[in-house]
Amino acid sequence: FREASAEINRRYQARVEGLKAQESENYEKKVAICETIEAIDLELLKNPREWESKTREVLQLQKDWRKIGYAPRKVNAKVFRRYRAACDLFFNGKNDFYQSIRGELEENLQKKTELCERAEAMKDSEDWRETTPKMIAIQHEWKEIGMVPRRNASRIWRRFIAACDHFFEQKKVHTKSIREKEAENLKLKTEVTDKIKNIDTSLPAEEAVEILKGLMDEWHSIGFVPFRDKDRSYNELTKAADAQYSRLNIDKSERKLDS
């Protein structure tokens, strides 16, 4: 019986010592969290972005605190009061800061509302050359304006980006249409150039010249081609036309290379 009782006592004592060690470790962790929060210099937080960044850190420390178990009973309440005081100091400081800049936030909201109105007024414009730099300019203006009241932040951003996206999506569709048309024009001009190269050599010179001039007029009547192909396409035309004029013995002063 004595041996059994002694074994039980040893196990009990070992468990007690283990709990004490764990509680001591918990206490050290909680003190470290208190010290980290207390070390935050509120005077160095000058704008909403800095406050929000530091707030995320404090919220993570609060999560870490909740995961830690009890500290020793004689210091548990004391360390909690220290922790609570540190958190209260931080969040009261944050509240005071936002109270002090409320007027600035409202002013920023007004500025961003005006940018929304300007973007919405231009979003359906098809004067791409003039409107595009204006839309880009107001996007830069938006970035220069500070934060707005949190309750308005998402709404005003969605309104602004919807107007910008609408304009640039319409421009993309327009640009795609132009590129497709220019590609089609290049194909048509290439076909006309091929016809010039293949004028029937058995035709009388006078008739062949009229066909050649008609084909050149047709080539020039076709619209723009992709810019990267512009010179190549024109050079192919002049080379083919010169070859025909030379074959037909037409003097250079009488040749028609431009419409």
C-alpha positions as CSV (number, residue, x, y, z in Angstrom):
1,F,0.0,0.0,0.0
2,R,2.8,2.4,0.9
3,E,4.5,1.6,-2.4
4,A,1.3,2.2,-4.4
5,S,0.6,5.4,-2.5
6,A,4.2,6.6,-3.1
7,E,3.8,5.9,-6.9
8,I,0.6,7.8,-7.0
9,N,2.2,10.7,-5.2
10,R,5.2,10.7,-7.5
11,R,2.9,10.8,-10.6
12,Y,0.7,13.5,-9.0
13,Q,3.8,15.6,-8.2
14,A,5.2,15.1,-11.7
15,R,1.9,16.3,-13.2
16,V,1.8,19.3,-10.9
17,E,5.4,20.2,-11.8
18,G,4.5,19.8,-15.5
19,L,1.5,22.1,-15.1
20,K,3.6,24.7,-13.3
21,A,6.2,24.6,-16.0
22,Q,3.6,25.0,-18.7
23,E,1.9,27.9,-16.8
24,S,5.3,29.5,-16.4
25,E,5.9,29.2,-20.1
26,N,2.4,30.6,-20.9
27,Y,3.2,33.5,-18.6
28,E,6.4,34.3,-20.5
29,K,4.5,34.2,-23.8
30,K,1.8,36.5,-22.5
31,V,4.4,39.0,-21.1
32,A,6.1,39.0,-24.5
33,I,2.8,39.9,-26.2
34,C,2.2,42.7,-23.7
35,E,5.7,44.0,-24.3
36,T,5.2,43.9,-28.1
37,I,2.0,45.9,-28.0
38,E,3.3,48.3,-25.4
39,A,6.3,49.0,-27.6
40,I,4.2,50.4,-30.4
41,D,4.9,54.1,-30.7
42,L,1.6,55.6,-31.6
43,E,3.2,58.9,-32.5
44,L,4.9,57.3,-35.4
45,L,1.6,56.2,-37.0
46,K,0.9,59.2,-39.3
47,N,-1.6,58.0,-41.8
48,P,-4.5,55.4,-42.2
49,R,-2.3,53.0,-44.1
50,E,0.2,52.8,-41.2
51,W,-2.6,52.5,-38.7
52,E,-4.2,49.6,-40.6
53,S,-0.9,47.8,-41.0
54,K,-0.2,48.0,-37.3
55,T,-3.8,47.0,-36.5
56,R,-3.4,43.8,-38.4
57,E,-0.3,43.0,-36.3
58,V,-2.2,43.7,-33.0
59,L,-5.1,41.6,-34.1
60,Q,-2.7,38.7,-34.9
61,L,-1.2,39.1,-31.4
62,Q,-4.7,38.9,-29.9
63,K,-5.2,35.6,-31.8
64,D,-1.9,34.3,-30.4
65,W,-3.0,35.4,-26.9
66,R,-6.2,33.4,-27.1
67,K,-4.3,30.2,-28.0
68,I,-2.1,30.4,-24.9
69,G,-3.3,28.6,-21.8
70,Y,-3.4,29.9,-18.2
71,A,-0.5,31.6,-16.5
72,P,0.1,30.8,-12.8
73,R,-2.9,31.8,-10.7
74,K,-1.1,34.5,-8.7
75,V,-0.1,36.4,-11.9
76,N,-2.8,35.4,-14.4
77,A,-5.2,38.2,-13.6
78,K,-2.4,40.7,-13.4
79,V,-0.9,39.9,-16.8
80,F,-4.4,39.9,-18.3
81,R,-5.0,43.5,-17.0
82,R,-1.6,44.5,-18.5
83,Y,-2.6,43.0,-21.8
84,R,-6.0,44.6,-21.8
85,A,-4.5,48.0,-20.9
86,A,-2.0,47.7,-23.8
87,C,-4.8,46.8,-26.3
88,D,-7.1,49.6,-25.0
89,L,-4.3,52.1,-25.4
90,F,-3.7,51.1,-29.0
91,F,-7.3,51.0,-30.1
92,N,-8.2,54.2,-28.3
93,G,-5.3,55.9,-30.0
94,K,-6.5,54.6,-33.3
95,N,-10.0,55.9,-32.6
96,D,-8.6,59.3,-31.7
97,F,-6.6,59.4,-34.9
98,Y,-9.6,58.7,-37.1
99,Q,-11.6,61.2,-35.2
100,S,-8.9,63.8,-36.0
101,I,-8.9,63.1,-39.7
102,R,-12.6,62.6,-40.2
103,G,-12.8,65.9,-42.1
104,E,-9.9,64.9,-44.4
105,L,-11.6,61.5,-45.1
106,E,-14.8,63.3,-46.1
107,E,-12.9,65.7,-48.3
108,N,-11.2,62.7,-50.0
109,L,-14.6,61.1,-50.5
110,Q,-15.8,64.3,-52.2
111,K,-12.8,64.4,-54.5
112,K,-13.2,60.7,-55.5
113,T,-16.9,61.3,-56.1
114,E,-16.0,64.1,-58.5
115,L,-13.6,61.7,-60.3
116,C,-16.4,59.2,-60.6
117,E,-18.6,61.8,-62.2
118,R,-15.9,62.8,-64.7
119,A,-15.2,59.1,-65.6
120,E,-18.9,58.4,-66.0
121,A,-19.3,61.4,-68.3
122,M,-16.5,60.1,-70.6
123,K,-17.2,56.4,-70.4
124,D,-19.3,56.2,-73.6
125,S,-17.0,58.5,-75.7
126,E,-15.8,57.2,-79.0
127,D,-13.2,59.9,-79.4
128,W,-10.5,57.4,-78.4
129,R,-7.5,59.6,-79.2
130,E,-8.7,62.5,-77.0
131,T,-10.5,60.6,-74.2
132,T,-7.9,57.9,-73.5
133,P,-5.3,60.2,-72.0
134,K,-8.0,61.9,-69.9
135,M,-9.1,58.6,-68.5
136,I,-5.6,57.7,-67.7
137,A,-5.0,61.1,-66.1
138,I,-8.0,60.7,-63.7
139,Q,-6.8,57.3,-62.7
140,H,-3.5,58.9,-61.7
141,E,-5.4,61.5,-59.8
142,W,-7.4,58.8,-57.9
143,K,-4.1,57.2,-56.7
144,E,-3.0,60.6,-55.3
145,I,-6.1,61.0,-53.2
146,G,-5.9,59.5,-49.7
147,M,-8.3,57.2,-48.0
148,V,-12.1,57.8,-47.6
149,P,-14.3,56.8,-44.7
150,R,-14.3,53.0,-44.5
151,R,-18.1,52.7,-44.9
152,N,-17.7,54.3,-48.3
153,A,-14.5,52.8,-49.6
154,S,-15.8,49.8,-51.4
155,R,-18.8,51.5,-52.9
156,I,-16.9,54.5,-54.3
157,W,-14.1,52.3,-55.7
158,R,-16.6,50.0,-57.5
159,R,-18.3,53.1,-59.0
160,F,-15.0,54.5,-60.3
161,I,-13.6,51.3,-61.7
162,A,-16.9,50.4,-63.4
163,A,-16.8,53.6,-65.5
164,C,-13.1,53.2,-66.3
165,D,-13.5,49.5,-67.3
166,H,-16.5,50.3,-69.5
167,F,-14.5,52.8,-71.5
168,F,-11.4,50.7,-72.0
169,E,-13.5,47.6,-72.8
170,Q,-15.3,49.6,-75.6
171,K,-11.9,50.9,-76.8
172,K,-10.6,47.3,-76.9
173,V,-13.6,46.2,-79.0
174,H,-13.0,49.2,-81.3
175,T,-9.3,48.5,-81.6
176,K,-9.9,44.9,-82.4
177,S,-12.4,45.9,-85.1
178,I,-9.9,48.3,-86.7
179,R,-7.1,45.6,-86.6
180,E,-9.4,43.1,-88.3
181,K,-10.3,45.7,-91.0
182,E,-6.7,46.6,-91.5
183,A,-5.8,42.9,-91.9
184,E,-8.6,42.6,-94.5
185,N,-7.3,45.7,-96.3
186,L,-3.8,44.2,-96.5
187,K,-5.2,41.0,-98.0
188,L,-7.1,43.1,-100.6
189,K,-4.1,45.2,-101.5
190,T,-1.9,42.1,-101.8
191,E,-4.5,40.6,-104.2
192,V,-4.5,43.8,-106.3
193,T,-0.7,43.7,-106.5
194,D,-0.8,40.1,-107.6
195,K,-3.3,41.1,-110.4
196,I,-0.8,43.8,-111.5
197,K,2.0,41.3,-111.6
198,N,-0.2,39.0,-113.7
199,I,-1.5,41.4,-116.4
200,D,-2.0,39.4,-119.6
201,T,1.2,40.0,-121.6
202,S,-0.7,39.4,-124.9
203,L,-2.8,42.5,-124.4
204,P,-2.1,45.6,-126.5
205,A,0.0,48.1,-124.6
206,E,-2.7,50.8,-124.5
207,E,-5.2,48.4,-123.0
208,A,-2.7,47.0,-120.6
209,V,-1.8,50.5,-119.3
210,E,-5.5,51.3,-118.7
211,I,-5.9,48.0,-116.7
212,L,-2.7,48.8,-114.8
213,K,-3.9,52.3,-113.9
214,G,-7.3,51.0,-112.9
215,L,-5.7,48.4,-110.6
216,M,-3.5,51.1,-109.0
217,D,-6.5,53.3,-108.4
218,E,-8.2,50.3,-106.8
219,W,-5.2,49.7,-104.6
220,H,-5.1,53.3,-103.4
221,S,-8.9,53.3,-102.7
222,I,-8.5,50.5,-100.2
223,G,-8.1,51.8,-96.6
224,F,-5.3,51.5,-94.1
225,V,-3.2,48.4,-93.5
226,P,-1.4,47.4,-90.2
227,F,1.3,50.0,-89.6
228,R,4.1,47.4,-89.6
229,D,3.1,46.3,-93.1
230,K,2.5,49.7,-94.6
231,D,5.9,50.2,-96.3
232,R,6.3,46.6,-97.4
233,S,2.8,46.7,-99.1
234,Y,3.6,50.0,-100.9
235,N,7.0,48.8,-102.0
236,E,5.5,45.6,-103.5
237,L,3.0,47.8,-105.4
238,T,5.6,50.1,-106.9
239,K,7.9,47.2,-107.8
240,A,5.0,45.4,-109.6
241,A,3.9,48.6,-111.4
242,D,7.4,49.6,-112.4
243,A,7.9,46.1,-113.9
244,Q,4.8,46.5,-116.0
245,Y,5.6,50.0,-117.1
246,S,9.1,48.9,-118.1
247,R,7.7,46.0,-120.0
248,L,5.3,48.3,-121.8
249,N,8.0,50.8,-122.5
250,I,6.2,53.7,-120.7
251,D,8.4,56.7,-120.0
252,K,8.9,57.4,-116.3
253,S,7.3,60.9,-116.7
254,E,4.1,59.3,-117.8
255,R,3.9,56.6,-115.1
256,K,1.2,56.8,-112.5
257,L,2.4,55.4,-109.1
258,D,0.2,57.5,-106.8
259,S,-3.5,58.2,-106.9
